[in-house]
Amino acid sequence: MLVQETINKLKSLTELDIQNHWYFLDEKLLPPPLAIDNNWQKAIANEKKYLVWEKGNKIRWFAQKITIPDHLNNYPLDNLSLRIGLTWWAESAEIYINDKLVCEGDLFDSSSRVLITNNSQPNEEFIISLKLVSPNHDIGGLMSSRCLYESEYNTIDPSFVANELTVLSQYIDNFYPEDKIKLENAIQLINWNNVNNQNSFNQSLIELRNKLLPLSAYIKNRNFYLLGHAHLDMAWLWTMDETYTVAQRTFNSALNLQKDSLSLTFGHTTAYLYQWIENHNKPLFAQIQAKVKNNTWEILGGMWVEAEVNLISGESLIRQVLYGQKYFQEKFAKYNRVAWLPDSFGFPAQLPQILSLGEIDYFVTGKLHWNDTNKFPHGCFWWQSPDGSRIFTAMSPPNVAGVMNTNPVVMSDYSVDWEKQTGLQDIFWLPGVGDHGGGPTRDMLDVVKRYDDSPFFPQVNFAKAENYLDKIKDKSKGNIPIWNEDIYLELHRGCYTTHGDQKYFNRYCEKLLFQAELFSTIINVLNHNYQMCVKQVNEIQFKIDDLWQKVLLNQFHDILPGTSITPVFTEANQLWQEVIEEGELILQDCLKAIAFNIDNTEKELPKGAKRVIIFNSLNWKRSEIVEIDVDGKQYQAKDCQGNILETQISEENKLLVFVNNIYGVGYTQLILTPAQEIDKLKPLKLETEFILQNEFIKAKIDPKTGNLISIYDYNIGKEIINGQGNELQLFQDNGQYWDAWNIDPNYEKYPLNNPKLIEIQWLENGKLRQTIKIVKKYNKSTFTQKYILNCNSPIIYVENSIDWREEYTLLKVNFPLNFTSPKAYYETPCAVMEYPTTPKTALQKAKWEICAHHWVDLSNDKYGVSLLNNCKYGHDFKPNQIRLSLLRSPKWPDPTSDMMIHNFTYAIYPHQDSWQDAKTVHKGYELNVPLQVIVLEENEHNADILPSAQEFLNLGSNNLILTALKQSYDDHNQIIIRCYEAENKPANFLLKNTLNLRVHKKVNILENALNDIDCKSIKPCEIATYVIISESEENV
């Protein structure tokens, strides 16, 4: 008899499929039945053997009577334990035995082995009933149901031996095929003639096992390392309030299991959640602290939450690690060594550098098992950032159903795949129920203990992740592959676009807190240097820390991507608004405090005059048009040197002034004096030609479509656009199970009609700014766009206000170009990556939607075009085309997703040479971090402490981007400055400043000193952090 045939036959003696014996009833208020009467209908399985019913939180009862037979296929069943193995897909599940509730579950706790009796007797009867509620978004299903008869855990039964044979066969087939004959010969010892005698038949199974014992060493050389785990989403199909309840239940469950299972080690992430437990359940928190100290509870992650890491800025990534690690150090006396992101949707290339700078040694994710096209090629590897930083990275076991049980066959299947991929015989496993919490169950622990005692299953030990990773890194020396790009998830590409409001709020708040922190720190230094009368400067950083932590919470991987239910976004938006209101108040207070102390260039201002202070938060000079709210009144503008500046009244009755060379991380001052008359733009008639033009470009808008039909570059004397530019394209985008997460990979096969132009008009046509407004309609949606061309710039801005009311629709904007580029360049957190516009490999082809931050660029040796944006992320490319994803409209899990007015801006930036030469990085930041304008009336002036214009600090290299100026986390008397190299070339950090500060030391992102002798040299793509102190302070 063949091995697989023997395995199947053994299982048939103690396992029985009962899927075809269910009856159903659709009743809401039904007590668990004690009998099945004529009201119940026979349940009919579909082609997959599933019992399904309609979606929409519909209740379905299933019931059947189980009568224990004398035998199964002649094998006696008396004195065995009987369990029912169930798997369902239901919003909630209740399992009853003889009208008593014995088990509950949900979408994620979706399978169970329910004990019916531990001493089966022939003819004993049980009524098994299930109350299942279908998900709101999907049909409900009872996928499988089996009776499982098992012996005591220190004895054997046919199914147990069948599993042992399965595991042994897997290892022999894959690693020791020459021993296959030994296994085949040994199974002949089974005495099938005695199957009707339980003791005699079991004795033949014992003889079989004894015969196979010489093969045991093959398996016992392998080791499973188990860590109890409960991946817990902070919010998803539930709000955070429910998460807090589930977390407490999960943690208490783990602690209770540890009382009986002393070896059980449990691990969990998320500093924010531990902080909540600390504040609301101190006894539970104290127990966790004790378990951490005893090394049976592992604090994982090293981050504030399990964040969405593709969409957030490099500084946000740093703050996730900073606040997470500092909390863990304060409360558990150790930094975390393992970054743990099991469910985030892809990972940017600079993450290894950021984690390494956060004193994290390892990175673990299992999400790559979800890839829809290619199997990720490595199980463990060195992941290398563009600067050369590396982190040892391992894939955790696959868990696509929310439950990772201890089924021995499933575990050995994975172990074989792991060993074939990595060559390692040490395997990691994470028993537990996840997503909605739960953790390991007693049955999981009992099952794995039973198989650990078997000679035909790998050894099993509980271990912390860091200890397991130490072991496999040691064993892998010299054989570890290197991965030196982003880790792209070949799925969930729609997360770059869904719920555009969350993307907008996140980007806005990131930039707002950068500016608020920057100027609050400057105020603190100025207050120290000049004893300026600024109140509560020391408290500002504490407030900013609180605001940062609110932003970090909203960056959780099911909030920022837009993949939660409606109430989650109601709560998230409240947090965003708190950050915006309080952050803007801090920023404005700081700017005003500085402005009040700036020297007046004209000691006596004319009546009605105003002083205008223009602040630049970025670390390079900017020359831009400034908008000043003057209530429609007319003013003459002068700069600090008394030069009269060109002005224009905008269509919104604001004063436009072009200001040249505004200091980086500094300010300049204008004086506005009342003027008799300034030419005010009068809108041109509709039939006029719609051409935007300055000294750099000439852009023509098609009066029939509202699209760009020409951008002529005067510098090179060439046309840039090839066809209709700024074309809004709509595609049908449905049929995906993971609706909010996934763009239909075949969306281009289902184009919809483009929006139709219904209005076009001039709004502004002055010397400083030209603006043309267009309005388009499609179905129920309205698209209002403003084309804006400023003087002294080749950039065409497109301001959008879109009232979006579509369903299952993808909106992109297309720019076909009149040249080709072999590569696309795109900004990611603290780095620039490249992508072939004609992909050749399977991995490249799977990247058909790419996540980029401020900009993307197509360039050849001589020319290029950058597409900038202020809150959009999804892009796709061809050699002569850039497209930006603007909006989607999925219906699950949030049926209201994106049904709102969206305001955002993107811009087309034609340039000569490369993106580096064109300073595209700078242009992207300038769009996202606008100049700040403070208008002072005649009497708003404290003292002439500060000059009329100044640069507070300069980094010394124009390829360094300032990302933070802040007070130190541990010592608010010290200042932290952080920057990164943005153009893939070396730089020198040479701090120049007017704040009486000097560089003290180079530190990591936890603000701990680095042993860096040449601390001023910065490698390409390096993130550098320094402590700077007052010139008067002595070296420490």
Secondary structure, 3 states (H helix, E strand, C coil): CCHHHHHHHHHCCCEEECHHHCEEECCCCCCCCCCCCCCCEECCCCCCCCEEECCCCCEEEEEEEEECCCEECCEECCCCEEEEEEEEECCEEEEEECCEEEEEEECCCCEEEEEEECCCCCCCEEEEEEEEECCCCCCEEEEEEEEEEECCCCCCCHHHHHHHHHHHHHHHHHHCHHHHHHHHHHHHHCCHHHCCCHHHHHHHHHHHHHHHHHHHHHHHCCEEEECEECCECCCCCCCHHHHHHHHHHHHHHHHHHHHHCCCCCEEECCHHHHHHHHHHCHHHHHHHHHHHHCCCEEECCCCCCCECCCCCCHHHHHHHHHHHHHHHHHHHCCCCCEEECCCCCCECCCHHHHHHHCCCCEEEECHHHHCCCCCCCCCEEEEECCCCCEEEEEECCCCCCCEECCCHHHHHHHHHHHHHHHCCCEEEECCEECEECCECCHHHHHHHHHHHCCCCCCEEEECCHHHHHHHHHHHCCCCCCEECCCECCCCCHHHHCCCHHHHHHHHHHHHHHHHHHHHHHHHHHHHHHHCCCCCCHHHHHHHHHHHHHHHHHHCECCCCCCCCCHHHHHHHHHHHHHHHHHHHHHHHHHHHHHHCCECCCCCCCCCCCEEEEEEECCCCCEEEEEEECCCCCCEEEECCCCCEECEEECCCCCEEEEEEEECCCEEEEEEEEECCCCCECCCCCCCCCCEEECCCEEEEECCCCCCEEEEEECCCCEECECCCECEEEEEECCCCCCCCCCCCCCHHHCECCCCEEEEEEEEEECCCEEEEEEEEEECCEEEEEEEEEECCCCCEEEEEEEECCCCCEEEEEEEEECCCCCEEEEEECCEEEEEECCCCCHHHHCCCCEECCCEEEEECCCEEEEEEECCCCEEEEECCEEEEEEECCCCCCCCCCCCCEEEEEEEEEEEECCCCCCCHHHHHHHHHCCCEEEEECCCCCCCCCECCCEECEECCCCCEEEEEEEECCCCCCCEEEEEEECCCCCEECCCEECCCEEEEEEECCCCCECCCCCCCEECCCCEEEEEEEECCCCCC
